[in-house]
Amino acid sequence: MKGRLQRVLQRRRLVAGVAFCDAQLCVAVLSAARSGNYTLERYALSSLPPHEVNAGRGWEPRLVAQRLRQLVIEIGISGTAAVIGVKTGAVQSLRLEVAASLSGRALEATVLADAQGVLPYALQEVCLDFAALSEAPNAEVSVASGGSREVVIAACKRDTLDASIAAVTASGLRPIAAEPEGLALGRLLCVRRDRGALHSLSLVVLFEAGGTSLHLFLGAQHSGCYEWRGGVFVSETPAAKLAETIAQEAARLALQFPEERRELDQALLVGGCAGWLELAQRLAPLLGCPVARGNPFAAMPIGAAVNPGSLAEDVAALAVACGLAQSTFGR
């Protein structure tokens, strides 16, 4: 039965999202139909001792690779393409303006030259990716130049990624991309298709064993992040104190927007402690918006290999991994 299921999965295009959380490995495997709808085909979670994973830094790739390999064999996804999650704080994001007429190698050469002048590291020390956006909003458009447009650059130190890539490769998966967890979490917000969703201000709170991170979104665009690494521990902090701290930091993140646009429309709790109902109840009046557990599978079909009962308990822990798996479809 297992061999037959694996052959069925191999006939579909599958992508696995791999999230290295503070004390847990999270893997979500999705397929996509031509309509663009996703299906959760498989998932797996594995707890990790603190000495094996330390906020994605300083852990032993061999030990983590062994655990990840066990999950890969258990759910039958060897050889599957994988997108690796990176802590948002480990990624530097920059915005540059370039001539709108640039494309291909000319665009790449310009971006690399400009990035070298603003990044605090040599290009040889970083993994860098970029995406060209539409015309820059404040750029002067002239007939001669064709105007200018924005380019978003994401850069991460190579040594930060090397351990994750080594672990994923050794596990039998095929790493094809890496992405900040903040971008992955933004796909939680893409289930809303109405026009108002494009301008809604949302807060996603990610709980892990070693701390808490807040991610602010305008629509589905990541607009700010604040992390407590080794500061506020969810398991040791009373709900009232944690709710107050989250509300204060969320208000600071919202200061980047005009005063009339700083009110939150919703807040979602994800990660290992997102089922903490008491925290949600205390947060709602402080944030002035509905607070709910984030569920990336609310409108997503699930495959025959997924146990619905188990998934209901694990949805919040899989939010990052699910968003990572969605990132490469449609490219």
C-alpha positions in Angstrom: 0.0 0.0 0.0 2.8 2.4 0.9 4.6 1.7 -2.4 1.5 2.3 -4.4 0.8 5.6 -2.6 4.4 6.7 -3.2 4.0 6.0 -6.9 0.8 8.1 -7.0 2.6 11.0 -5.3 5.5 10.8 -7.7 3.1 11.4 -10.7 2.2 14.8 -9.2 4.4 17.8 -8.8 5.2 17.9 -5.1 7.0 20.5 -3.0 8.0 20.1 0.6 8.3 23.1 3.0 10.9 22.4 5.7 10.8 24.7 8.7 13.5 24.5 11.4 11.8 25.7 14.5 13.5 26.2 17.8 12.6 22.7 19.1 10.8 21.1 16.2 11.2 20.0 12.6 8.1 20.7 10.5 7.5 19.3 7.0 4.5 20.0 4.9 4.1 18.5 1.4 1.8 20.1 -1.1 0.6 19.4 -4.6 -1.0 22.0 -6.9 -3.7 21.6 -9.5 -3.7 23.6 -12.8 -6.4 25.7 -11.2 -3.9 26.9 -8.7 -5.5 25.1 -5.7 -3.3 23.3 -3.3 -3.7 19.9 -1.6 -1.9 18.8 1.5 -0.5 15.4 0.6 1.7 14.6 3.6 3.1 16.3 6.7 5.3 15.4 9.6 6.5 16.9 12.9 9.4 15.9 15.0 10.5 17.3 18.4 14.2 18.2 18.8 16.3 18.5 21.9 17.6 22.0 22.5 21.2 21.0 21.9 20.3 19.9 18.4 18.4 23.0 17.3 19.2 26.5 18.6 17.0 29.0 16.8 18.4 27.8 13.5 22.0 28.6 14.5 24.8 26.4 15.9 23.1 23.1 15.6 24.7 19.9 14.3 23.5 19.2 10.7 24.3 15.5 10.9 22.0 15.0 13.9 19.2 17.0 12.5 19.6 15.4 9.1 19.2 12.0 10.7 15.9 13.0 12.2 14.7 14.7 9.0 15.7 11.6 7.1 13.5 9.5 9.4 10.5 11.8 8.6 11.3 11.6 4.8 11.3 7.8 4.9 8.2 7.7 7.2 6.0 9.7 4.8 7.6 8.5 1.6 8.9 11.7 0.0 12.5 10.9 -0.8 13.7 13.0 -3.8 11.0 15.6 -3.4 11.9 19.3 -4.1 12.1 21.3 -0.8 12.0 24.9 0.2 13.9 25.8 3.3 12.7 28.3 5.9 15.1 31.0 7.2 14.6 33.1 10.3 13.3 36.5 9.2 15.8 38.3 11.4 18.7 36.5 9.5 17.6 38.0 6.2 18.4 41.6 5.1 15.8 43.1 2.8 16.7 46.2 0.7 14.8 48.2 -1.9 16.6 49.8 -4.8 15.5 51.8 -7.9 16.8 50.8 -11.3 16.1 51.8 -14.8 12.8 50.2 -16.0 14.5 49.3 -19.3 16.9 46.8 -17.7 16.3 43.1 -17.9 18.1 39.8 -17.9 21.8 39.9 -17.3 21.9 43.7 -17.4 19.4 43.9 -14.5 21.3 41.3 -12.5 24.6 43.1 -13.0 23.1 46.4 -11.9 21.5 44.9 -8.8 24.7 43.1 -7.8 26.7 46.3 -8.2 24.3 48.4 -6.2 23.9 45.7 -3.5 27.6 45.5 -3.0 27.6 49.2 -2.0 24.8 48.9 0.6 25.3 45.4 2.1 27.5 45.1 5.2 29.0 41.9 3.8 31.0 41.0 0.7 28.8 39.4 -2.0 30.9 36.2 -1.7 29.7 35.9 1.9 25.9 36.0 1.2 23.2 34.2 -0.7 21.3 36.9 -2.6 18.0 36.9 -4.5 16.0 39.8 -6.0 12.6 40.5 -7.6 11.8 43.4 -9.8 8.6 45.2 -9.0 6.5 47.6 -11.0 7.5 51.3 -11.6 8.8 53.0 -8.5 6.0 55.2 -7.1 8.1 58.4 -6.8 10.2 58.0 -9.9 10.2 60.5 -12.7 9.2 58.9 -16.0 11.0 60.2 -19.1 10.7 59.1 -22.7 14.5 58.6 -22.9 14.9 56.4 -19.9 11.6 54.7 -19.8 11.3 55.5 -16.1 12.5 53.4 -13.2 11.2 50.6 -11.0 11.8 49.1 -7.6 13.9 46.0 -7.0 13.6 44.1 -3.7 16.8 42.4 -2.6 17.0 39.6 0.0 20.4 38.6 1.3 21.4 36.0 3.9 24.9 35.1 5.2 26.0 31.8 3.5 27.0 30.2 6.8 23.5 30.7 8.1 22.1 28.7 5.2 24.8 26.1 4.8 23.8 24.0 7.8 20.1 23.9 6.7 21.0 23.0 3.1 23.4 20.3 4.3 20.7 18.8 6.6 18.0 18.8 3.9 20.3 17.4 1.3 21.5 14.6 3.6 17.9 13.7 4.4 17.1 12.7 0.8 15.2 15.9 -0.1 16.2 18.2 -3.0 16.6 21.8 -1.8 15.5 24.2 -4.6 15.0 27.5 -2.7 15.1 29.2 0.7 12.7 31.8 2.0 12.2 34.0 5.1 9.5 32.6 7.4 7.8 36.0 7.3 7.1 35.7 3.6 5.8 32.2 4.2 3.5 33.4 6.9 2.0 36.0 4.6 0.4 33.2 2.6 -1.9 32.6 5.6 -3.5 35.9 4.6 -4.0 35.1 0.9 -7.1 33.0 1.5 -9.1 36.3 1.5 -9.8 37.3 -2.1 -11.9 40.4 -1.5 -10.6 43.8 -2.3 -10.5 44.9 1.3 -8.0 42.2 2.0 -5.4 44.1 -0.1 -5.4 46.9 2.4 -6.1 45.1 5.7 -3.5 45.3 8.5 -2.8 42.0 10.0 -0.6 40.7 12.8 0.8 37.1 12.8 2.4 36.0 16.1 4.7 33.0 15.8 5.4 31.1 19.0 8.4 28.9 19.4 10.2 27.2 22.3 12.9 29.9 22.4 10.9 33.0 21.9 8.2 34.9 20.1 8.2 36.9 16.8 5.6 39.4 15.6 5.0 39.8 11.8 3.0 42.8 10.5 1.3 42.6 7.1 -0.4 45.1 4.9 -2.5 42.8 2.8 -0.1 39.9 2.3 3.0 42.1 2.1 5.4 41.6 5.0 5.8 45.1 6.5 7.7 44.6 9.8 9.0 42.0 12.2 10.0 42.1 15.9 11.6 39.1 17.6 12.3 38.1 21.1 15.1 35.5 20.9 15.8 34.2 24.4 13.8 37.0 25.9 10.1 36.4 26.3 9.5 32.6 26.6 6.0 31.6 26.0 6.1 28.6 28.3 7.4 30.7 31.2 5.5 33.9 30.7 2.0 34.5 32.2 -0.6 35.0 29.5 -1.5 38.5 30.8 2.2 39.7 30.7 2.8 38.2 27.3 -0.4 39.7 25.8 0.6 43.1 27.1 4.1 42.8 25.6 2.7 41.7 22.2 0.2 44.5 22.1 2.9 47.1 22.9 5.3 45.8 20.3 2.5 45.5 17.7 1.7 49.2 18.3 5.3 50.1 17.7 5.4 48.2 14.4 2.3 50.0 13.2 3.9 53.4 13.7 5.3 53.2 10.1 1.8 53.7 8.8 -0.3 56.9 8.8 -2.2 57.4 12.1 -5.6 56.6 10.5 -4.3 53.3 9.2 -2.7 51.8 12.3 -5.7 49.8 13.6 -5.3 46.1 13.2 -8.0 44.2 11.3 -7.0 40.7 12.6 -4.4 38.8 14.5 -3.4 35.2 14.0 -1.5 32.9 16.4 0.7 30.2 15.0 3.5 27.9 16.2 3.7 25.6 19.1 1.6 27.6 21.5 -1.0 29.0 19.1 -3.7 26.9 20.7 -3.4 28.9 23.9 -7.0 30.1 24.2 -6.4 32.2 27.3 -3.8 34.3 25.4 -6.2 34.9 22.5 -8.9 36.0 24.9 -6.5 38.5 26.6 -5.0 39.8 23.3 -8.3 40.6 21.6 -9.3 43.7 23.7 -5.7 44.9 23.8 -5.3 44.8 20.0 -8.8 45.9 19.3 -9.4 43.2 16.7 -10.4 39.5 16.4 -7.7 37.0 17.4 -7.7 33.5 16.1 -5.5 30.5 15.6 -3.9 30.6 12.1 -5.0 27.6 10.0 -3.3 27.4 6.5 -5.5 24.4 5.6 -8.9 26.0 6.3 -9.8 26.0 2.7 -7.4 23.4 1.4 -8.2 19.8 0.5 -6.2 17.1 2.3 -4.9 13.9 0.8 -5.8 10.4 1.7 -2.6 9.9 3.7 -3.4 12.8 6.1 -5.2 12.0 9.3 -7.8 14.8 9.8 -7.9 14.4 13.6 -4.1 14.7 14.0 -4.0 17.6 11.5 -6.6 19.5 13.6 -4.1 19.6 16.5 -1.1 20.5 14.3 -2.4 23.2 11.9 -0.8 26.1 13.7 2.6 24.4 14.0 2.6 23.8 10.2 1.9 27.4 9.2 5.5 28.2 8.2 6.1 24.9 6.5 2.9 25.2 4.5 3.7 28.7 3.3 7.2 27.6 2.2 5.8 24.7 0.1 3.5 27.2 -1.7 6.3 29.6 -2.6 7.6 27.9 -5.8 4.3 26.9 -7.4 3.4 29.0 -10.4 7.0 30.2 -11.0 
